[in-house]
Amino acid sequence: MNRTFKIKKLNASLLRALKVASFILFAPVAFATQINLNLSSELKEKVENDLSFLENIVSAHTSPLHESIFGKVDGLSYKKWLEDRVSVISLDLNVPCENKSTTTECISDETGGAPKPLKISHSFYETNIPQVARASVLFHQARHLETNGTESYPHVACPIPFALGQQCDQNAQGAYAIQSIFLMNLSKNCADQSCNSKTRADASIYADQFRMRVINPSDRKAMKDDSTL
């Protein structure tokens, strides 16, 4: 065996070893949660996929508003935040889900203090929105579970130009607001191994939409400024 062949063989072996090491280092962490997923195997797999996406998020930077609500832009922070508020995710055929352009009608919360159940429609995964926006709905609904006895951070009626009957938030602490803050941080700061360019673009689009549902102008401006900090 000549020297050149030996070197080529060694390089090929090193390349294979590097590929294996890269897979081990950067493969997504298997998802495990204290939240009881009382769902069919098909729905459970889909919810686990969204939760796993959240848990595997990493970032080197966090905005001040995000830090005050969720902590760091980090999968373990999101996991703890949800588990502190949600005890079970289950299927409820009575949950309305008529508008396939949003998922907020396809999931409901039960008040009474956290952690409490979230109920989803079977159509939750038939909506026409990307994963990052759909996953953010879990934060939205969990926000409503933080107060004993009554809905936490209740919505208010939207002013014009929103359609009659749509819901908004009074300030930057509401359910739509924290969705926007979460999504904007992902659009700006999510690491490449967690979010590709489409995920970041989707997050930016929906962050802007949800921020416009905050009716207090100073809070809305603070949220926009927060995205640059």
C-alpha positions as CSV (number, residue, x, y, z in Angstrom):
1,M,0.0,0.0,0.0
2,N,1.7,3.3,-1.1
3,R,1.9,6.4,1.0
4,T,-0.7,8.4,-1.1
5,F,-3.3,5.7,-0.7
6,K,-2.7,5.5,3.0
7,I,-3.3,9.2,3.4
8,K,-6.5,9.1,1.3
9,K,-7.7,6.3,3.4
10,L,-6.9,8.1,6.6
11,N,-8.6,11.3,5.3
12,A,-11.8,9.3,4.4
13,S,-11.8,7.8,7.9
14,L,-11.4,11.2,9.5
15,L,-14.2,12.6,7.4
16,R,-16.6,9.8,8.5
17,A,-15.6,10.3,12.1
18,L,-16.3,14.1,11.8
19,K,-19.7,13.4,10.3
20,V,-20.6,11.1,13.2
21,A,-19.3,13.7,15.7
22,S,-21.2,16.5,14.1
23,F,-24.4,14.4,14.2
24,I,-23.9,13.7,17.9
25,L,-23.1,17.3,18.8
26,F,-25.8,19.0,16.8
27,A,-28.6,16.5,16.6
28,P,-31.8,17.8,18.3
29,V,-32.3,16.9,21.9
30,A,-35.0,14.3,22.4
31,F,-38.1,16.0,23.9
32,A,-39.3,15.1,27.4
33,T,-41.9,17.0,29.3
34,Q,-43.9,17.0,32.5
35,I,-47.0,18.1,30.5
36,N,-49.4,15.2,30.0
37,L,-50.2,14.8,26.3
38,N,-53.6,13.2,26.4
39,L,-53.9,12.8,22.7
40,S,-54.1,10.3,19.9
41,S,-50.7,8.9,18.8
42,E,-51.0,11.0,15.6
43,L,-51.8,14.3,17.4
44,K,-49.3,13.5,20.2
45,E,-46.5,13.2,17.7
46,K,-47.4,16.5,16.1
47,V,-47.5,18.3,19.5
48,E,-44.2,16.7,20.6
49,N,-42.7,17.9,17.3
50,D,-43.7,21.5,18.1
51,L,-42.5,21.2,21.7
52,S,-39.2,19.7,20.6
53,F,-38.7,22.6,18.2
54,L,-39.2,25.0,21.2
55,E,-36.9,23.0,23.5
56,N,-34.1,23.0,21.0
57,I,-34.0,26.7,20.4
58,V,-30.6,28.4,21.3
59,S,-29.5,32.0,21.0
60,A,-26.6,34.2,22.1
61,H,-28.8,37.2,22.7
62,T,-32.1,38.0,24.5
63,S,-34.0,41.3,24.4
64,P,-35.0,43.0,27.7
65,L,-38.7,42.4,27.4
66,H,-38.2,38.7,26.5
67,E,-35.9,38.4,29.5
68,S,-38.6,39.8,31.8
69,I,-41.3,37.4,30.6
70,F,-39.6,34.1,29.5
71,G,-36.0,34.5,30.6
72,K,-33.3,33.7,28.0
73,V,-34.0,32.8,24.4
74,D,-33.4,29.2,25.2
75,G,-35.3,25.9,24.9
76,L,-35.0,25.0,28.6
77,S,-36.5,28.4,29.6
78,Y,-39.4,27.8,27.2
79,K,-39.9,24.3,28.6
80,K,-40.0,25.4,32.2
81,W,-42.3,28.4,31.3
82,L,-44.9,26.1,29.7
83,E,-44.6,23.4,32.4
84,D,-45.2,26.0,35.1
85,R,-48.5,26.9,33.5
86,V,-49.8,23.8,31.6
87,S,-50.6,20.4,33.2
88,V,-52.1,18.6,30.2
89,I,-52.8,19.1,26.5
90,S,-55.9,17.2,25.3
91,L,-58.3,16.9,22.4
92,D,-61.7,18.6,22.6
93,L,-64.0,18.1,19.7
94,N,-66.1,21.1,21.0
95,V,-63.3,23.6,20.5
96,P,-64.3,25.7,17.4
97,C,-61.8,25.9,14.6
98,E,-63.5,27.6,11.7
99,N,-60.7,30.0,10.6
100,K,-57.8,28.1,9.1
101,S,-55.7,31.2,8.8
102,T,-55.1,31.2,12.6
103,T,-54.8,28.7,15.4
104,T,-56.1,30.8,18.3
105,E,-59.6,29.6,17.6
106,C,-58.4,26.0,17.6
107,I,-57.1,25.9,21.1
108,S,-58.7,26.9,24.4
109,D,-57.6,27.2,28.1
110,E,-59.3,26.5,31.3
111,T,-59.0,29.1,34.0
112,G,-58.5,28.4,37.6
113,G,-54.8,28.8,38.2
114,A,-51.7,27.2,36.7
115,P,-50.7,24.6,35.8
116,K,-54.0,23.8,33.9
117,P,-55.2,22.1,30.8
118,L,-55.1,23.3,27.2
119,K,-57.5,21.8,24.8
120,I,-57.0,21.6,21.1
121,S,-59.2,20.9,18.1
122,H,-58.3,18.1,15.8
123,S,-58.0,20.9,13.2
124,F,-55.2,22.6,15.1
125,Y,-52.7,21.1,12.7
126,E,-54.8,21.8,9.6
127,T,-54.3,25.6,9.9
128,N,-52.4,27.4,7.2
129,I,-49.6,28.9,9.3
130,P,-45.9,27.8,9.8
131,Q,-44.6,25.8,12.8
132,V,-43.0,28.8,14.5
133,A,-46.2,30.8,14.6
134,R,-48.3,27.7,15.6
135,A,-45.9,26.9,18.4
136,S,-46.2,30.5,19.7
137,V,-49.9,29.9,20.3
138,L,-49.0,27.6,23.1
139,F,-47.4,30.6,24.9
140,H,-50.5,32.7,24.1
141,Q,-53.0,30.3,25.6
142,A,-50.7,29.4,28.6
143,R,-50.6,33.2,29.4
144,H,-54.3,33.0,30.2
145,L,-53.7,30.4,32.8
146,E,-51.6,32.4,35.3
147,T,-54.4,33.7,37.6
148,N,-56.6,31.7,39.9
149,G,-60.3,31.8,39.2
150,T,-60.3,34.2,36.3
151,E,-58.7,34.4,32.9
152,S,-55.2,35.9,33.2
153,Y,-54.4,38.9,30.9
154,P,-57.9,39.0,29.2
155,H,-58.2,40.5,25.8
156,V,-59.9,43.8,25.0
157,A,-61.9,44.8,21.9
158,C,-59.7,45.9,19.0
159,P,-60.0,49.4,17.6
160,I,-60.3,50.2,14.0
161,P,-58.8,49.0,11.6
162,F,-59.3,45.5,13.0
163,A,-62.5,43.7,12.1
164,L,-65.4,43.9,14.5
165,G,-65.1,41.2,17.2
166,Q,-61.4,40.6,16.9
167,Q,-59.4,40.7,20.1
168,C,-56.4,42.7,21.2
169,D,-54.2,43.3,24.2
170,Q,-54.2,46.4,26.3
171,N,-50.4,46.4,26.9
172,A,-47.1,44.6,26.3
173,Q,-47.9,41.9,28.9
174,G,-50.8,40.3,27.2
175,A,-51.1,37.0,25.3
176,Y,-50.7,38.5,21.8
177,A,-47.9,40.7,23.1
178,I,-45.8,37.9,24.5
179,Q,-46.3,35.9,21.2
180,S,-44.8,38.9,19.4
181,I,-41.9,39.3,21.8
182,F,-41.1,35.6,21.5
183,L,-41.3,35.6,17.7
184,M,-39.3,38.8,17.2
185,N,-36.5,37.4,19.3
186,L,-36.4,34.3,17.2
187,S,-36.4,36.4,14.0
188,K,-33.4,38.4,15.2
189,N,-31.5,36.0,17.5
190,C,-32.2,32.4,16.9
191,A,-29.1,30.4,16.1
192,D,-28.7,28.7,12.7
193,Q,-28.8,25.2,14.2
194,S,-32.3,26.0,15.6
195,C,-33.9,28.2,13.0
196,N,-33.4,28.4,9.3
197,S,-33.9,31.5,7.2
198,K,-37.6,30.7,6.5
199,T,-38.3,30.2,10.2
200,R,-36.7,33.5,11.1
201,A,-38.7,35.2,8.2
202,D,-42.0,33.6,9.3
203,A,-41.3,34.7,12.9
204,S,-40.7,38.3,11.8
205,I,-44.0,38.4,9.8
206,Y,-46.1,37.1,12.7
207,A,-44.3,39.1,15.3
208,D,-45.3,42.3,13.5
209,Q,-48.9,41.1,13.1
210,F,-49.3,40.3,16.8
211,R,-47.6,43.5,17.9
212,M,-50.3,45.5,16.1
213,R,-52.8,43.9,18.4
214,V,-51.3,45.9,21.4
215,I,-53.5,49.0,21.5
216,N,-51.4,51.1,23.9
217,P,-49.2,53.2,21.6
218,S,-46.3,53.5,24.1
219,D,-46.3,49.8,24.8
220,R,-46.4,49.0,21.1
221,K,-43.4,51.4,20.5
222,A,-41.6,49.8,23.5
223,M,-42.0,46.4,21.9
224,K,-40.7,47.6,18.5
225,D,-37.7,49.3,20.2
226,D,-37.1,46.2,22.3
227,S,-36.5,44.2,19.1
228,T,-33.4,46.4,18.4
229,L,-31.8,46.1,21.8
